[in-house]
Amino acid sequence: MNDFLPLLGGIALLIIGSDYAVRGSLGLAYRLGWSEAVAGLLLLALGTSLPELFVGAQSAPLHPELAVGTIMGSNAFNVGIVLGVMLLIKSGTQSLIGGGFSKKTVLPLFAGTAISFWAFLREQPTASAGFLFALIYLALLLSILRGKKNNPMQAPDGHTSSRPLWRDATNAIVGFALLAIGADFFLSGALNLAAQWGWSAGFAGYLIAAIGTSSPELATSIQAMRRGNVGVVFGNVLGSNTFNLLLVGSAVGFLGGPLGGAADAMGPEMAIANLSPQLWVNAAATLALLIPAMLMRGRAQWPILCKVGGLLAITVYALSAWWVFSS
């Protein structure tokens, strides 16, 4: 029972924090004249992906399998569960894309996915891989900021011109802090359960740590949809996956120790074999992002097909978790 208390407390903090994070971030984006796509790609994605960064940086030196599993599992969860749930609950007139899909926002994720096979299928992650990840993300960030004035978003619900800027900034900071604390509580209980069940560090990262650290993405997407700002959802998923792979991957590259070292007392060959399915799942999740973009680019189309796509995404995620566990 003691292991479930941090889980429940973490979930409560994630729900409260997501409301503050969405409210503050959208208010800031509106004040700065940013589009919904940029709000999702930059503000929400960075804020909700901080737990992955904390877990990845802390676990990389001694438990790189856990760090890599968290990255790949979080990306799979974002596509399979977060985007799948959004496809299920959205109305027929809502579009999740909101202009967030373009070559400049997708190509860095595809480039990072390709590099990940070279970066992580080694006995030890290298600083050179970390440098490449960081360089790609920096180029993406500069590109996004240069286009931030295109198609400015409408005022969020309840937001007035007389509302002070510091209030939106405070809401965003408090929300992100609660998200990070909530994810930490969630992980504390979840990882203790994983240890009791005898799971490997890689699978614990892929499933338990990834679900815990990706819960903010799910919570903020639901809150954004509830507030009518559905255009940030796809940008949030795309931005979070890019952040996870490039920036968290960069931290693992700089800080990572030998795979299969202290965590599971297995050799590097076995650890690499265990990570291979996760790399392929991440690649499949990246390709899957093209599907909702093609279905809903510009306006919502084929609502029944969107529901089927949501169910399929959730089912494939469950099958991928079983594959990783069985490998």
N, C-alpha and C positions, 0 to 999 in steps of 0.2 A: 504493500500500500504506500510506503514511503516514496517509492520510485514514481508513483502516479501523481503525487502532489506537485512536484515540479512541472510535470507535463500539463496538468490542469491550470496551474498558475501561469505557465508560459503561454498557453493558448489564450487565456484572458488578456494578458498583456499584448499579445499579437493583435487581437481584435481591437482593443482600445488604441494601440499605437497606430494601426493602419488607418483608423478614422482621422487621427491628428495628422498623419503623414500626407494623406490624400488632400485633406483640407488645406494644409499649409503649402504643399508643393504646387497645387493647382492655383492657389492664390498668388504665389510668387511668379509662376509662369504667366498668369494673366497680367500681372503688373509689369513684367518685363517684355510683354508683347510676344511671347513664345507661342508656338503652335502646340496642339495636343500631342502630336507625335514626338516633339522635342521634350515635352514634359514627361512623357513616358520613358523615352530613350535615355534621358539624362537624369532628371531629378528623382523620379520614382525608382528607376532601375538602380541607380547608385545607392539610394537609401535602403532599399529592401535587400540588396545584395551584400551589405556590410557583414551580416552574420557569416556568409560563406567565406569572406576575406579573413575574418577573425579565426574561424575554424581552420581554414587552409594554412594560414601563417603559423598558428600555434602547433598544428599537428605535423607539418612538413618535415621538421628536423628529425624526429624519431619515428613518426608514423606516416610516411608519404603515401602509403596505400589508402589511408583514411582520407587524406587531403585530396588525392585524385578521385576517389570514390565520391566525395562530396561534390566536386565540380561536375563530374559526369552525371551523377544521380540528380543533382539540382536541375541541370539542363533538361534531362529527361522528364522530371516532374513538372517543370514549367510548361513544356509542350504537351505532355500527355494528360496531366491533371488540370493545371491552371487554364490552358487554352481549351482543353476538352470541356471543362465545366462551363467556361464562358460561352462556348458554342451551343451548349445545351440550354442555358438559361436566358440567352439573349432573345429579344423579340425579333420578329421578321423585318422590322424597319431599321434595326440598329446594325451598324457596321463596326467591327472591332479594329479595322485597319487604320482609319483616320489619317491616311497619308504617311504612316510610319514605315511603309515598305518601299525601298528604293535600292538601287545598286550600291550606293555609298554606305547604306546601313547594313546590308546583307553580306557584301563581299568580305568585310573584315572577319565575320563569324565563320564563313567558309574557309578563309585563309588560316584562321586559328585552328579550325578542325583538322585541316591537312597537316599543320605543323605539330599538332598534338600527337599524331602517330609517331613522328620522329622524336618528339620531346619526351614522351612518357614510356615508349617501348625501349627503354634503356635501363641499364643497371642502376643508374643514378640520374635524376633530373639535373640539367646543367644550367648555369647562369646564362649561357648564350641563348637557350630557348626562352628563358625569362625575359631577356632583352628584346627578342623578336616579338613576343607577346605584348610587352609594354609599348614598343614602337608602333605596332599596328593600332593599338587602342588609342594612343595619343593622336595619330593621324585621323582616326574616326572622330574623336572628340573635337578637334579643330574644325573638321568639316561640318559637324552638327552645329557648332556655335556660329559659324559663318552664315548658315542659312536659318538662323533662329527667328528671323523676322517674317518669314514667309507664312502666309495664312494664319494670322494670330487667332488664338482661341477665344471663344465667347466667355463672358464672365461666369464663373461657377455659381451654382445655386447658393443663395444666401450671401453672396459677395457684393459689396457696394463700394463705390469710388471713395467714400469717406473712411473706409477701413484702413487703419495704419499699416504700413509695410512691416513694422516690427512684430505685429501680431501674427501675420502669416509666417514670418521667419521663425518665430517662437514655436508656433504650432508644428512646423516642419521638423525643427530640431528635437522637440519633445517627442514627436511621433517616431522619429528614427531611433531615438534613444530607447524608447519603450520597445520597439521592434527588436533591437539588439539584445536588450535585457531579457525579453520574452523568449527569444530564440535560445539564449544561453540556459535559461531555466528548462526549456523543452529538451534541449540536448542533454542536460545533466541527468534527467530521468530516463530519457530514451536510450542513451548509451549504456547506462547501468543495466537496463533490461537486456540490451544486446549482449553484454558481457555474461549475464546469467544464462542466456540462451545459447552461448557458445558460438556466436557468429564471428567470421573473420573481420579484420579491420576494414578491408576493402568493401565488403558487403555492408557492414555497419555504416560506412560512409555513404555508400550508394543509396541505401534505403533510409535508415534512421536519421543520420545527420542531414542528408539531403532533404528529407521531408521537413525536418525541424527548421532548417535554414531557409527553405523555400516557402514555408507557410506565410511569410509576409507578402510574397508575390500573389498568392491566392487571396489573402485577406484584402490587400490593397486593390486588386482587380475587381473583387466583388463590391467593395466600397465605391470605387470609381464608377462602376456600372449602375449602382444604386443612385448615385448622384447625377447620373445622366452623362458623364464624361467617358463614354465607351471608347472613344478614339485613342485613349491612352493605354488600353489593355494590350493590344498587339505590340506597341512600342515598349511597354513594360516587360513583356516576355522576351522580346528580341534584345532589348538593352540589358536585361538581367543575364541572359545566356552569354551575351558578348562580354559583359563584365566578369562573369564567372570564369569563362574560358581564358580570356586574355589577361585580366588583372590578377585574379586569384591564381591562374596558371603561372603568371609571372612570379608571384610570391613563392610558389612551390618550386619553380625553377631556380630561384636565387637561394632558397632556404632548404630545399629538399635533401634528405639523406638517402642512403641506399635503400632501394625497394626490397621488401622482405626482410628487413633488419629486426629491430627490437619488437615490432608489433606482433608478428606471428611466428617468429623463429623458423621461417622458411627461406629457402634460397632465392636469389633474384630471378632465376628462370621460372620458378613456380609463381612468384609474385607477378611477373610480367604476364604469364599465362592467365592469371586471375583478372588482370586489368584489361586484357584484350577485348572481352565482350563489352565492357563499359565504354571503351573507345568507339566500337562499332555502334552501340546504342546512341552515343552522343552524335555521331555522324548521321544516323538515321533521323534523330530529332531535329537536327539542323535542316536536313532536306524536307522534313515534314512541315517546316514553317512556310514553305512555298505554297502548300495546299490551301490554307485559309486565305492567303494573300491573293491567289488566283480566283478563289470563289467570291471574295467580298471586296475586291479592289474598287474603290470609288463609292459603291453603294451595296446594300445587302441584297443578295440574290440567293435563290434556291434554299429557303429556310428549312425545308425537310432534309435536304442534303447536309445542311449545317448540323442538324441534330444527329444524323447518322454519323457524320464526321466526329462529333464530340464523343459519342459512344465508342467509336472505333479507336479514338486516341486514348481513352481511358483503358480500354481493353488491351491495346498494344503495350501500354505502360506496365500493366500488371504482368503481361507475358514476358516483358523485358526483365522485370525484377526476378521472375522465376528463373530465367535463363542465366542471369548473373549469379543467383544463389546456387544454381546447379553446376556452374562451371568450376 
